[in-house]
């Protein structure tokens, strides 16, 4: 019911807003327009969905865009830099004129610096190519993290709860995913988001379970509530079914420290009904054994006055009730947060940290001391730690068509469960290891050897790594570890992948099930590709199919035809070669992952999913018939025992049911002048090689995919779409006359499925568009082949040509206009060549080159466009990979350089840019 309510809310919201670039924006939304490849996101242009009122008072949205570059502040340093994804230049970190903040905030600054360094790392050149993925550098993955500490409400007339909960939130566009852990309270049954007025904005019913982790998503946040969330005006409450005394509540706040956090602790009080609690966010230094932490405390200081009071506190790091470290400091009643660093942890302290045996305690000092404490463990969330291993991401990249898939689960005591699947290796398996990023090319740093647990027959490894060090846990949760598969012919690694978190988005399957491996070796016929992937597929109680697909191995160096990003079509269909297969489009997507929901699934497809005879296939521009594929088995009872009883009467009902009743049915489909009942399936009149179905007023027609036949002779049975093997044995002397007779008979054209006499010409029939009059086909009687070519229209000299009939291909000059005043753009609609190109408001001759002009941005000198026989093609200047340590970008330059490039080199680059490699182009 919750999901239905959210979807219903989404439908209501879409009545008002703005559509821009294929996306929908709510009223008052702001965004940077994405012009697609090769232009990318215009970071210096900001668009705004402005509310407008029509004549009848109806509110609608109008898009207004403006250039914000003139609003950039003036940098205070001598050499400002332009960071990727930014419009304004800023001073580099470590600049001499940087203003130094209060030393008390050093730990806060450390968390912020770690976040910046992590972002900077994404733009460095690494030997380990899998460290740099399209997902991480993509512009569509903008996330904002929030956190909340929930404690009992401290009212003087009602005892408070002793429970403490920690909620972590990730906002992506208008979806807010949350992970909640709790202590010293029963499992909540309801989570409530409260707006700035204290009213319920969203309520989440917690499913029953034994876990202390609650995972959920609030989808389609309205614009007003998004603003309140961003300005920290919202609160979160949790209720249990036992008593109101168990309720806890807290404010939702932003915190940049969440980006670097790898260890955490929930602090509770041993005192009953205390209403006190807190959290600690901790992280290790990258090179030293320093433990940085930030405390967020709630209810520890009881002070109701307006003027803040200063309270001394004592922070202790403890092991089995014995203090190891102690820090004394002062906090205020209005700002009880505290940040500090514990330097030079020794080996014993690091070992206890990795095992979850260290405790952090905070105690106020004075006449009535208050104390809260909690054990430090690895960071908890609803995210899935996973890895896709591909040959394209190996240290020595290749294209083997193999795949590796791994899932990990980190426990509080520092043990790591792992499940690994490997398939499609080109030679015998020799090793499976977890590794660091290599310091030098092919110089691997192995942390843990999983080879003894690998079953070569099954291609799987399952086990538990119980010797994780604190540093390893830190690196695991910072996405800094890799998993490697070595083979006889690839001792350094045939498959490799980065171990990283898959952010929770509401799909439960990744948290409880193994994914389906996707490999080029599983495609029919097999594809030697550097890409691989894995996918989670599930069917819910409403028989809707949920999916999430992760792709690896496609990068800049591998597949320039997709311009860094994977652009694929993911399909789901049958793999039973004994019958014709039907495909359903899941989605088209850019980047390294796709997710969604497929509704109105056919009975046949649900049965194939249940039997394990279905597949998921991802296609790319390079391999449009399939780049990677995997077999899917999702047991379901959506049509169990009812398919025959329901479907046969429906087919029969189409014959006997009164046409008037079909017309009145709101779910009926009207197609080819006939009404079809919901759920029915039929072969359309225009092509017997298509299969159509009616799904609630929507007609879905999919091509029938014929199985590949291995026999040398095939026949086409009457009334069937797919050919079959001809098992008849004909005498040898009958074969030659039969072939001559076939040629004399003419040509068979697949479009209209008719025989054409030798030498005849016709316009081809292409369903569902009908006859294409801009093409002519000819039957060559000598060979029985059909040759089709585009109609060449005459060059017209008049200024206003006309098309006499809508179905005509070529335009003609009208009778009254004999001589033209000049060549206008009317002939550009002709099907002759070479043709002109129109870009914006300008027209260009064939082979012309130009830099595109974008409104509010101006001329984009780093992008070159040219006219290719009527098709405008554009390409961003390809920048070389730099290996120097000091990289800078000059004003107006397209590419960064090492500071020693000459003007001649830049001129050479510009000259080379004007002669684009047309093999790397695509159509817009």
C-alpha positions in Angstrom: 0.0 0.0 0.0 2.9 2.3 0.8 4.4 1.9 -2.7 1.0 2.4 -4.3 0.5 5.6 -2.3 3.9 6.9 -3.3 3.2 6.1 -7.0 -0.1 7.8 -6.7 1.5 10.9 -5.2 4.0 10.9 -8.1 1.2 10.9 -10.6 -0.5 13.9 -8.9 2.8 15.9 -8.9 3.4 15.4 -12.6 0.3 17.5 -13.4 2.3 20.6 -12.6 5.9 21.2 -13.5 8.4 21.5 -16.5 9.6 19.0 -19.0 13.1 19.7 -20.2 15.5 17.4 -22.0 13.4 14.3 -21.5 13.1 14.8 -17.7 10.3 16.2 -15.6 11.0 18.9 -13.0 8.7 20.1 -10.2 7.7 23.7 -9.8 10.6 25.9 -8.5 13.1 23.2 -9.2 16.6 24.3 -10.4 19.1 22.3 -12.4 22.0 22.5 -14.8 20.9 21.5 -18.3 22.4 18.3 -19.8 22.8 18.7 -23.5 23.9 15.1 -24.0 27.1 13.9 -25.5 29.5 15.4 -26.5 28.4 18.7 -24.8 27.6 17.3 -21.4 26.3 19.3 -18.4 26.3 23.1 -18.7 27.5 23.9 -15.2 27.5 27.7 -15.9 23.8 27.6 -16.9 21.1 27.3 -14.3 17.5 26.5 -15.3 14.5 27.2 -13.1 10.9 25.9 -13.4 9.0 29.1 -12.8 5.4 28.8 -11.7 3.0 30.6 -14.1 -0.8 31.2 -13.9 -2.9 30.7 -17.0 -6.1 32.7 -17.9 -8.3 30.3 -15.9 -6.0 30.3 -12.9 -4.4 27.0 -13.8 -0.8 26.8 -12.6 1.8 25.5 -15.0 5.6 25.6 -15.3 7.8 27.7 -17.6 11.5 27.0 -18.0 13.9 30.0 -17.6 17.6 29.5 -17.9 20.4 32.0 -17.3 24.2 32.2 -17.3 25.5 32.3 -13.8 29.2 32.7 -14.6 29.0 36.5 -14.0 27.9 35.8 -10.5 31.1 33.9 -9.6 33.0 35.4 -6.6 36.5 36.8 -7.2 39.1 34.3 -5.9 41.5 35.7 -3.4 44.5 33.7 -4.6 46.9 34.4 -7.5 46.3 31.1 -9.4 42.7 29.9 -9.1 41.7 26.6 -10.7 38.6 25.3 -12.3 37.5 22.0 -10.7 35.6 19.4 -12.8 31.9 19.8 -12.5 32.1 23.5 -11.3 31.4 26.8 -13.0 33.5 29.1 -10.9 37.2 29.1 -10.3 38.4 28.5 -6.8 41.6 28.7 -4.9 43.5 25.4 -4.7 43.8 23.7 -1.4 47.0 24.6 0.5 47.1 28.1 -1.0 49.3 30.5 0.9 46.5 33.0 1.3 44.0 30.4 2.7 42.3 31.7 5.8 43.0 29.4 8.7 40.0 28.4 10.8 39.8 27.8 14.5 42.1 24.9 15.6 39.2 23.3 17.5 37.6 22.5 14.1 40.7 20.6 12.8 38.9 17.3 13.0 36.0 18.7 11.1 38.4 20.0 8.5 40.0 16.6 8.3 36.7 15.0 7.3 36.1 17.7 4.7 39.6 17.3 3.3 39.2 13.6 3.0 36.0 14.2 0.9 37.8 16.6 -1.4 40.8 14.3 -1.8 38.5 11.4 -2.7 36.9 13.5 -5.4 40.4 14.6 -6.6 41.5 11.0 -6.8 38.8 10.3 -9.4 40.5 12.6 -11.9 44.0 11.1 -11.5 45.6 8.6 -13.9 45.7 5.2 -12.2 47.2 2.0 -13.4 44.3 0.2 -11.9 41.6 1.3 -14.5 38.7 -0.2 -12.5 39.3 2.5 -9.9 37.9 5.1 -12.3 34.3 4.2 -13.4 31.7 6.1 -15.4 29.4 6.0 -12.4 31.8 7.9 -10.2 32.6 10.7 -12.7 29.1 10.9 -14.0 27.0 14.0 -13.4 23.8 12.2 -12.6 25.0 10.7 -9.3 24.8 13.8 -7.1 24.0 12.7 -3.5 23.5 14.6 -0.3 24.0 12.8 3.0 22.1 13.5 6.2 22.1 12.1 9.7 19.8 12.1 12.7 20.2 11.1 16.4 16.9 9.9 17.8 16.4 9.9 21.6 13.4 10.0 24.0 11.4 13.2 24.2 12.2 14.9 27.5 8.9 16.2 28.8 8.7 16.8 32.6 5.4 15.0 33.0 6.2 11.9 30.9 9.2 9.6 31.4 11.5 9.5 28.4 12.6 6.5 26.4 16.0 4.9 27.0 16.2 4.0 23.3 18.6 5.6 20.9 18.5 5.4 17.1 20.8 6.5 14.4 19.4 7.3 11.0 21.5 7.9 7.9 19.9 9.4 4.8 21.0 9.7 1.1 19.1 12.2 -1.1 19.3 11.6 -4.9 17.2 14.0 -6.8 13.8 13.6 -5.1 14.3 10.1 -3.5 15.5 9.9 0.1 16.9 6.5 1.1 17.3 5.8 4.8 19.2 3.3 7.0 18.2 3.2 10.7 19.8 1.2 13.6 18.5 1.3 17.1 19.4 0.2 20.6 17.7 -0.3 24.0 14.2 -0.3 22.5 11.8 -2.7 20.8 11.5 -2.9 17.1 9.6 0.2 15.8 6.5 -0.3 13.8 6.2 3.2 12.3 8.7 5.9 11.2 7.4 9.4 10.7 8.9 12.4 8.9 7.7 15.7 10.4 7.8 19.0 8.5 8.7 22.4 10.0 5.3 22.7 11.5 5.4 19.4 13.2 2.9 17.8 10.8 3.3 14.3 9.4 4.9 14.7 5.9 5.5 11.0 5.2 4.9 7.8 7.2 6.7 4.5 6.7 5.3 1.2 8.1 8.2 -0.9 9.3 7.9 -4.6 8.2 8.2 -7.2 10.8 11.7 -8.8 11.3 14.5 -9.7 13.7 17.2 -7.4 12.3 18.2 -4.2 14.1 18.5 -2.5 10.7 15.5 -0.7 9.0 15.8 0.1 5.3 13.4 2.3 3.3 12.9 4.9 0.7 10.7 8.0 0.5 10.2 8.7 -3.2 9.1 11.9 -4.9 9.6 14.5 -2.2 7.7 17.6 -3.0 9.7 20.8 -3.7 8.6 22.5 -0.4 9.7 19.5 1.7 13.0 19.2 -0.2 13.8 22.8 0.8 12.9 22.1 4.4 15.2 19.0 4.3 18.1 20.9 2.8 17.7 23.7 5.4 17.5 21.2 8.3 13.9 22.0 9.3 12.6 18.4 9.3 12.5 15.9 12.2 12.2 12.1 12.3 10.2 10.1 14.8 10.0 6.4 15.5 7.2 4.7 17.4 6.8 1.2 18.8 3.6 -0.8 19.3 4.2 -1.2 23.0 4.0 2.3 24.5 4.4 6.0 23.7 7.1 6.0 26.3 9.3 4.1 23.7 9.0 6.9 21.1 12.2 8.6 20.0 12.7 11.7 17.9 15.5 13.8 16.4 16.4 16.5 14.0 17.7 15.6 10.4 20.9 17.5 9.7 23.5 17.6 6.9 27.0 16.4 7.7 30.0 16.3 5.4 31.7 13.9 7.8 29.4 11.1 6.5 31.4 11.0 3.3 34.6 9.9 5.1 33.1 7.9 8.0 34.2 4.3 8.2 33.6 3.4 11.8 30.6 4.4 14.0 29.2 4.1 17.5 25.7 4.6 19.0 26.0 5.9 22.5 23.3 5.0 25.1 22.8 5.5 28.8 22.5 2.7 31.4 20.0 4.9 33.3 16.3 4.1 32.6 14.1 6.7 30.9 17.1 9.0 30.5 16.3 10.5 27.1 20.0 10.8 26.5 22.0 9.5 23.5 24.5 10.3 20.8 26.5 9.0 17.9 30.2 9.0 17.0 31.4 9.1 13.4 35.0 8.0 13.1 37.6 7.5 10.4 41.3 6.5 10.2 44.0 8.7 8.7 45.1 7.5 5.3 48.7 6.9 6.2 49.0 7.3 10.0 47.3 5.4 12.8 45.2 8.4 13.9 41.6 8.0 14.7 39.5 11.1 14.0 36.0 11.3 15.4 33.0 13.6 15.7 30.4 13.3 18.5 26.8 14.4 18.1 25.2 14.4 21.5 21.6 14.8 22.5 19.9 15.2 26.0 23.3 15.1 27.8 23.0 18.7 29.0 19.7 19.7 30.8 19.4 23.4 30.3 16.3 25.4 29.4 17.6 28.9 29.6 18.2 31.2 26.6 21.8 31.9 27.4 24.2 29.0 26.6 26.1 27.4 29.4 29.6 25.8 29.2 29.8 22.2 30.4 33.1 20.3 30.9 33.1 16.7 29.5 35.4 13.7 29.6 35.8 11.5 26.5 37.3 8.1 27.1 38.4 5.3 24.8 38.0 2.0 26.7 38.6 -1.7 26.5 36.7 -4.0 28.8 35.9 -1.1 31.2 39.6 0.0 31.3 40.3 3.5 30.0 43.0 3.6 27.3 42.8 7.2 26.3 41.2 10.2 27.8 40.3 13.7 26.5 38.9 16.6 28.5 37.1 19.5 26.9 34.3 22.0 27.2 31.0 22.0 25.2 28.1 24.4 25.3 24.4 23.6 25.8 23.5 25.1 22.5 26.2 23.3 20.5 27.0 20.0 22.2 28.9 18.5 19.2 32.6 17.7 19.7 35.5 16.8 17.4 38.9 15.5 18.2 41.6 13.1 17.1 43.3 10.2 19.0 46.9 10.0 17.7 49.2 7.0 17.1 46.9 4.1 18.0 49.2 1.1 18.9 48.8 -2.4 17.4 46.7 -3.7 20.3 44.3 -0.7 20.0 44.0 -1.2 16.3 43.3 -4.9 16.8 40.5 -4.2 19.3 39.1 -1.6 17.0 38.9 -4.1 14.1 37.1 -6.6 16.4 34.5 -4.2 17.6 35.8 -4.3 21.2 36.7 -0.7 21.7 34.2 1.5 23.5 33.9 5.3 23.5 32.3 7.0 26.5 31.3 10.6 27.1 30.7 11.9 30.7 29.8 15.3 32.0 31.7 16.6 35.0 30.0 18.2 37.9 27.6 17.5 40.8 25.3 15.3 38.6 27.4 13.6 36.0 25.7 12.1 33.0 27.3 9.3 31.0 26.7 7.6 27.7 28.8 5.0 25.9 28.9 2.6 22.9 31.1 0.1 21.1 32.8 1.2 17.9 32.1 -1.0 14.8 32.5 -0.7 11.1 29.9 1.7 9.6 26.5 0.1 9.1 24.0 0.8 6.3 21.6 -0.8 4.0 24.0 -0.5 1.1 25.4 -3.7 -0.6 29.1 -4.2 -0.8 29.7 -5.8 -4.2 32.1 -6.1 -7.1 31.8 -6.8 -10.9 35.0 -8.4 -12.2 35.7 -8.0 -15.9 38.6 -8.5 -18.3 38.3 -4.9 -19.4 39.2 -3.8 -15.8 42.2 -6.2 -15.4 45.6 -4.7 -14.8 46.4 -5.9 -18.4 43.0 -5.2 -20.0 41.6 -7.8 -22.4 38.4 -8.9 -24.0 37.6 -12.4 -22.9 33.9 -12.4 -22.4 34.2 -13.7 -18.9 32.6 -12.5 -15.7 33.1 -12.4 -12.0 30.6 -11.4 -9.4 31.2 -10.9 -5.6 29.0 -10.0 -2.6 30.4 -9.1 0.8 28.9 -8.7 4.3 30.8 -7.0 7.1 30.0 -8.0 10.7 30.4 -6.0 13.9 33.3 -8.3 15.0 35.3 -7.5 11.9 34.7 -10.7 10.0 33.8 -10.5 6.3 31.5 -13.0 4.6 32.1 -13.4 0.8 30.4 -15.2 -2.0 32.1 -15.2 -5.4 30.9 -16.5 -8.8 33.2 -16.8 -11.9 32.4 -18.0 -15.4 33.8 -17.8 -18.9 37.5 -18.0 -18.2 39.8 -18.6 -21.2 42.1 -20.9 -19.3 42.3 -22.8 -16.0 41.8 -21.0 -12.8 44.8 -20.5 -10.5 44.0 -17.8 -7.9 41.4 -15.6 -6.3 42.7 -12.7 -4.2 41.6 -9.5 -2.5 44.1 -6.7 -3.2 45.1 -3.1 -2.8 45.4 -0.7 -5.7 48.9 -1.4 -7.2 51.6 1.2 -6.6 53.2 0.4 -9.9 51.8 -1.2 -13.0 51.4 -5.0 -12.6 52.9 -4.8 -9.1 50.0 -6.4 -7.1 49.5 -6.0 -3.4 47.7 -9.0 -2.1 45.8 -8.7 1.2 44.0 -12.0 1.4 44.1 -15.2 -0.7 40.6 -16.8 -1.3 42.0 -19.5 -3.6 41.6 -22.5 -1.1 37.9 -21.8 -0.8 37.3 -21.7 -4.6 35.4 -24.7 -6.1 36.7 -25.0 -9.7 33.9 -27.3 -10.8 31.1 -24.9 -9.6 33.1 -21.8 -10.3 32.3 -20.4 -6.8 34.0 -19.4 -3.6 32.2 -19.0 -0.3 33.7 -18.3 3.1 34.6 -15.9 5.9 37.7 -13.6 6.2 38.2 -13.3 10.0 41.5 -11.5 10.0 40.6 -8.1 8.8 42.7 -5.3 10.2 41.2 -1.9 11.1 43.0 -0.4 8.1 41.4 -3.1 5.8 37.9 -2.3 7.2 38.6 1.4 6.6 39.7 0.8 3.0 36.8 -1.6 2.3 34.3 1.0 3.3 36.1 3.7 1.3 35.9 1.5 -1.9 39.7 1.1 -2.0 40.0 -2.7 -2.3 39.9 -4.9 -5.4 39.2 -8.6 -6.1 41.3 -10.4 -8.8 41.0 -13.7 -10.7 44.2 -15.2 -12.1 44.4 -17.9 -14.7 47.1 -20.0 -16.4 47.4 -17.7 -19.4 46.8 -14.5 -17.3 48.9 -15.0 -14.1 48.5 -11.3 -13.2 44.7 -11.5 -13.5 42.2 -12.2 -16.2 39.3 -10.6 -14.3 39.4 -7.7 -11.8 36.9 -5.5 -10.1 36.7 -2.7 -7.5 34.9 -3.6 -4.3 32.4 -0.8 -3.7 29.1 -0.1 -2.1 25.9 -0.3 -4.2 23.6 2.4 -2.7 20.3 1.2 -1.3 17.4 2.4 -3.4 14.4 0.4 -2.1 15.2 -2.9 -3.8 15.6 -5.7 -1.2 17.0 -8.4 -3.5 20.7 -7.1 -3.3 20.6 -7.4 0.5 19.5 -11.0 0.6 20.1 -12.7 -2.8 23.0 -13.5 -5.1 23.0 -11.6 -8.4 22.8 -13.1 -11.9 26.2 -12.9 -13.7 26.2 -11.2 -17.1 28.9 -12.2 -19.6 29.7 -12.1 -23.2 30.3 -15.8 -23.2 26.6 -16.3 -22.4 25.4 -14.4 -25.5 24.4 -16.5 -28.5 26.8 -16.6 -30.3 29.5 -15.7 -27.7 31.0 -12.2 -27.7 34.6 -11.5 -26.8 34.1 -8.4 -24.8 35.9 -6.6 -22.0 32.6 -5.9 -20.3 30.7 -7.9 -17.7 28.0 -7.3 -15.1 25.5 -8.7 -12.7 21.8 -8.1 -12.0 19.2 -8.6 -9.3 15.7 -9.6 -10.5 12.7 -10.1 -8.3 8.9 -10.4 -8.7 6.7 -8.8 -6.0 3.2 -9.8 -4.8 1.6 -7.6 -7.5 3.6 -9.6 -10.2 5.7 -6.6 -11.0 9.3 -7.3 -12.0 12.0 -5.2 -10.2 15.6 -5.2 -11.6 19.0 -3.6 -10.9 21.9 -4.0 -13.3 25.5 -3.2 -12.7 28.0 -3.1 -15.6 31.8 -3.1 -15.5 34.7 -3.1 -18.0 33.5 -0.4 -20.4 35.6 2.7 -20.1 37.2 5.5 -22.2 40.0 3.3 -23.5 37.7 0.4 -24.5 34.6 1.9 -26.2 35.0 5.4 -27.6 31.9 4.8 -29.7 29.8 5.3 -26.6 32.0 8.2 -25.5 33.0 7.0 -22.1 29.5 5.9 -20.9 27.8 2.7 -21.6 24.6 3.3 -23.6 22.7 0.1 -23.7 19.3 -1.4 -24.1 18.6 -4.1 -21.5 16.1 -6.7 -22.5 14.5 -9.6 -20.8 13.3 -12.6 -22.9 13.2 -16.4 -23.3 16.2 -18.6 -23.9 14.2 -21.7 -24.8 15.5 -22.3 -28.4 12.7 -24.8 -29.1 10.1 -22.1 -29.4 10.1 -18.5 -30.7 11.4 -16.0 -28.1 9.8 -12.7 -27.2 11.8 -9.8 -26.0 10.7 -7.0 -23.7 12.5 -3.7 -23.4 13.5 -3.0 -19.8 15.3 0.4 -20.2 17.8 2.4 -22.1 20.5 4.0 -19.9 23.8 5.8 -19.7 26.4 5.0 -17.1 27.3 1.8 -15.3 24.0 0.8 -13.8 20.3 0.7 -14.5 17.2 0.0 -12.3 13.5 0.0 -12.7 10.2 -1.9 -12.6 8.5 -3.8 -15.4 4.7 -4.1 -15.1 2.1 -6.0 -17.2 4.4 -9.0 -17.8 3.0 -11.6 -20.1 2.0 -15.0 -18.8 4.6 -16.7 -20.9 7.4 -14.5 -19.6 6.4 -15.1 -16.0 6.5 -18.8 -16.6 9.9 -18.7 -18.1 11.1 -16.6 -15.1 9.7 -19.3 -12.8 11.3 -22.1 -14.8 14.7 -20.4 -15.1 14.5 -20.2 -18.9 14.7 -16.4 -19.1 17.6 -14.1 -19.7 18.7 -10.5 -19.2 20.7 -9.1 -22.0 22.6 -5.8 -22.3 23.3 -4.4 -25.8 25.6 -1.6 -26.8 26.3 0.4 -30.0 29.3 -1.9 -30.7 27.3 -5.1 -30.1 23.6 -4.2 -30.8 22.6 -7.9 -30.8 24.0 -8.4 -27.3 27.1 -7.5 -25.4 26.5 -9.5 -22.2 23.8 -11.9 -21.1 22.7 -13.9 -18.0 20.2 -16.6 -17.2 17.4 -15.6 -14.8 15.5 -17.8 -12.4 12.8 -16.1 -10.3 10.3 -18.6 -8.8 6.8 -17.0 -8.7 3.2 -18.1 -8.5 1.7 -15.2 -10.3 0.2 -17.5 -13.0 0.6 -20.8 -11.3 -2.3 -23.2 -12.0 -4.3 -20.4 -13.6 -2.7 -19.8 -17.0 -4.6 -22.5 -18.9 -7.9 -21.9 -17.1 -7.7 -18.1 -17.6 -6.0 -17.7 -21.0 -8.0 -20.2 -23.0 -11.4 -18.8 -22.0 -10.1 -15.3 -22.9 -9.1 -16.4 -26.4 -12.5 -18.1 -26.8 -14.2 -15.1 -25.3 -12.8 -13.0 -28.1 -14.9 -14.9 -30.6 -18.1 -15.2 -28.6 -18.1 -11.9 -26.6 -20.3 -9.1 -28.0 -18.2 -6.4 -29.6 -20.3 -3.8 -27.8 -19.2 -5.3 -24.4 -15.5 -5.2 -25.6 -16.0 -1.5 -26.4 -17.4 -0.7 -23.0 -14.5 -2.5 -21.2 -12.0 0.2 -20.1 -9.1 -2.2 -20.4 -9.9 -3.1 -24.1 -7.3 -2.3 -26.8 -8.3 -1.1 -30.3 -5.8 -2.2 -33.0 -6.1 -2.7 -36.7 -9.8 -1.8 -36.6 -10.5 -4.5 -34.0 -11.1 -4.5 -30.2 -9.0 -6.9 -28.2 -9.6 -7.9 -24.6 -7.1 -7.2 -21.8 -4.5 -10.0 -21.6 -5.2 -11.4 -25.0 -2.4 -12.1 -27.5 -2.6 -12.2 -31.3 -0.6 -12.1 -34.5 -1.1 -8.8 -36.3 -2.2 -8.6 -39.9 0.8 -6.5 -41.0 3.4 -9.1 -40.1 3.0 -12.6 -38.9 6.5 -12.4 -37.5 5.3 -10.1 -34.7 3.2 -11.0 -31.6 1.0 -8.4 -30.0 -0.7 -8.4 -26.6 -3.2 -6.1 -24.9 -2.2 -4.8 -21.5 -4.8 -2.4 -20.1 -5.5 -0.3 -23.2 -1.8 -0.5 -24.3 -0.9 -2.7 -27.3 2.6 -4.2 -27.1 4.0 -5.7 -30.2 7.3 -7.6 -30.0 9.2 -9.2 -32.9 9.4 -13.0 -32.9 13.0 -14.0 -32.7 13.6 -17.2 -34.7 16.1 -19.8 -33.3 19.4 -20.2 -35.1 19.3 -23.4 -37.2 22.4 -25.6 -37.7 21.1 -27.5 -40.7 22.1 -26.8 -44.3 18.6 -26.9 -45.7 15.6 -25.1 -44.3 11.9 -24.7 -45.4 9.3 -22.1 -44.6 6.1 -23.9 -43.4 2.9 -22.3 -44.5 1.4 -19.9 -42.0 4.5 -19.9 -39.7 7.0 -17.2 -39.1 10.2 -19.1 -38.5 11.9 -21.6 -40.9 12.5 -25.2 -39.9 15.1 -27.8 -40.9 14.2 -29.7 -44.0 14.7 -33.4 -43.0 13.7 -34.8 -46.4 16.5 -36.4 -48.4 16.3 -35.3 -52.0 18.1 -37.1 -54.9 21.3 -35.4 -55.9 20.1 -34.9 -59.5 17.1 -32.9 -58.2 19.2 -30.2 -56.5 20.5 -28.3 -59.6 17.2 -28.0 -61.5 15.5 -26.9 -58.2 18.0 -24.1 -57.8 17.6 -22.9 -61.4 13.8 -23.1 -61.0 14.0 -20.9 -57.9 15.9 -18.2 -59.7 13.5 -18.3 -62.6 10.6 -17.9 -60.2 11.9 -14.5 -59.0 12.9 -13.0 -55.6 11.3 -13.3 -52.2 11.2 -10.0 -50.2 11.0 -10.3 -46.4 9.2 -7.0 -46.0 6.0 -7.7 -47.8 6.7 -11.5 -47.8 5.9 -11.8 -51.5 7.6 -13.2 -54.6 8.6 -10.6 -57.2 9.3 -11.4 -60.9 12.9 -11.1 -62.2 13.6 -7.5 -63.3 10.7 -5.9 -61.5 11.0 -2.9 -59.2 8.8 -1.9 -56.3 8.7 0.3 -53.2 9.6 -1.8 -50.2 7.0 -2.4 -47.5 8.4 -2.0 -44.0 5.9 -2.7 -41.1 4.5 -0.9 -39.3 5.3 2.1 -41.4 3.9 0.8 -44.7 5.4 1.5 -48.2 8.7 3.5 -48.2 8.5 5.6 -51.4 12.0 7.0 -50.9 13.5 3.6 -51.7 13.2 1.3 -54.7 13.9 -2.4 -54.8 14.8 -4.5 -57.8 14.7 -8.3 -58.3 17.9 -9.5 -60.0 16.7 -12.6 -61.9 20.2 -14.0 -62.5 20.9 -14.5 -58.8 17.5 -14.2 -57.1 18.8 -11.3 -54.9 16.9 -8.2 -54.0 18.8 -4.9 -54.4 17.3 -1.8 -52.7 18.6 1.7 -53.0 17.5 5.2 -52.0 15.6 7.3 -54.5 17.7 10.1 -56.0 15.6 13.3 -56.2 16.4 15.9 -58.8 18.1 19.1 -57.8 15.4 21.8 -57.8 16.0 25.5 -58.8 12.8 27.0 -57.4 12.7 28.7 -54.0 9.5 27.0 -52.7 9.3 23.4 -53.8 6.2 21.4 -52.8 5.3 17.8 -52.3 2.2 17.0 -54.4 1.1 14.1 -52.3 2.0 13.4 -48.6 3.3 9.9 -49.6 5.6 11.3 -52.3 9.3 11.1 -51.7 10.5 14.0 -53.8 9.4 17.6 -54.0 8.6 19.4 -57.2 8.6 23.0 -58.4 5.1 24.4 -58.6 3.9 25.3 -62.1 3.7 29.1 -61.5 7.3 29.3 -60.3 9.7 28.7 -63.2 12.9 30.6 -62.2 14.2 30.8 -58.6 15.5 34.0 -56.9 18.2 31.9 -55.3 18.9 28.7 -53.5 16.9 28.4 -50.4 16.7 25.7 -47.8 13.7 24.0 -49.4 15.9 21.5 -51.2 17.3 20.3 -47.9 14.3 18.1 -47.5 15.1 16.2 -50.7 16.4 12.6 -50.5 19.3 13.4 -52.8 22.9 13.8 -51.9 25.1 15.4 -50.8 22.6 17.3 -48.5 22.9 20.3 -46.3 22.7 20.4 -42.5 20.7 22.6 -40.2 22.1 23.3 -36.7 20.3 25.8 -34.6 19.2 28.6 -36.9 22.1 28.1 -39.4 22.5 26.0 -42.5 25.8 24.3 -43.5 27.0 22.7 -46.7 28.3 19.2 -46.8 31.7 18.8 -45.1 31.5 22.2 -43.4 33.1 22.5 -40.0 32.1 24.8 -37.1 32.1 25.3 -33.4 28.5 25.0 -32.0 27.0 28.1 -30.4 24.9 27.4 -27.3 22.5 30.1 -25.9 23.7 31.7 -22.7 27.1 29.9 -23.1 28.3 31.1 -26.4 30.7 29.4 -28.8 31.9 26.1 -27.5 35.4 26.0 -28.9 36.2 22.6 -27.4 33.5 20.9 -29.5 33.8 20.6 -33.3 30.8 19.8 -35.5 30.6 19.0 -39.2 28.0 18.2 -41.9 28.1 14.6 -43.1 25.6 14.2 -46.0 22.7 15.9 -44.2 23.6 14.6 -40.7 25.2 16.9 -38.1 27.9 15.2 -36.1 29.7 16.7 -33.1 32.7 15.5 -31.2 34.5 16.9 -28.1 38.2 17.4 -28.4 40.0 14.2 -27.2 42.4 15.2 -24.4 45.6 13.2 -23.9 46.2 11.3 -20.7 48.8 13.3 -18.7 51.4 11.6 -16.5 53.0 14.6 -15.0 52.4 15.6 -11.3 51.6 19.3 -12.0 48.5 19.5 -14.2 47.0 22.9 -15.0 44.4 24.3 -17.4 45.1 27.6 -19.1 42.4 30.1 -19.7 40.4 29.3 -22.8 42.2 25.9 -23.3 40.2 22.8 -24.0 42.6 20.4 -22.3 44.8 20.5 -19.2 48.6 20.4 -19.7 51.8 19.9 -17.8 52.7 23.5 -17.9 55.3 23.1 -20.6 53.1 22.8 -23.7 53.8 25.3 -26.4 51.5 27.3 -28.5 52.5 25.3 -31.5 51.2 22.1 -29.9 47.9 23.8 -29.2 47.6 24.9 -32.8 48.4 21.4 -33.9 45.6 20.1 -31.6 43.1 22.5 -33.1 44.1 21.6 -36.6 43.8 17.9 -35.8 40.4 18.6 -34.3 39.1 19.9 -37.6 39.6 16.5 -39.2 37.5 14.2 -37.1 37.7 10.4 -37.1 34.3 9.6 -38.5 34.4 6.1 -37.1 34.0 7.7 -33.7 30.9 9.7 -34.5 27.3 9.1 -33.7 24.1 10.7 -34.9 22.1 13.3 -32.9 
